[in-house]
């Protein structure tokens, strides 16, 4: 349950950022991708 909520939240952030063209900037892209990667790592750790 938590995992999908987190991923949906990130996807929503990515969509909003894309609309505002924030995602087009390198720092915006790195921040969002980094955040998504961090959450994925946390989820993997929780599963163990």
N, C-alpha and C positions, 0 to 999 in steps of 0.2 A: 504493500500500500504506500509506504513512505517513499520508496524508490520512484514509482511512477509520478507521484506528486512533485518530487524534486525535479525530475526530468521534464515534466510538463511546465513547471515554473521556468526552467532554463530555456525551453523552447519558446515560451511566451516572451521572455526577455530578448531572445534572439530575433523574434519577429518584430517586436517593438523597436529594437535597436536598428534593424534593417530598414524599417519605415522612416526612422529619423536619420538614416544614413550614418549612424554611429558605427554600425557594423562594418562599414566601408573603410573606416580609419583603422590603422594597424593596432593602435592601443585598445580600441574597442573590441576588435577581433580577438586579440590576445587575452584580454580580460575575460570575455565570455567563454572562449575555448578553455582557458585555464580554470575557470570556475566550474565548468562542466566536467573537466578531467578530475578535478579535486573531489567533486561530489561522487563521481564514478568510483574513485579509489576508496572513499569512505564507505560506500555501499559494499564493495568487494570485501573490505575488512570486517564489516558487520556480518556478512554471510559466513565467515570462517568461524 
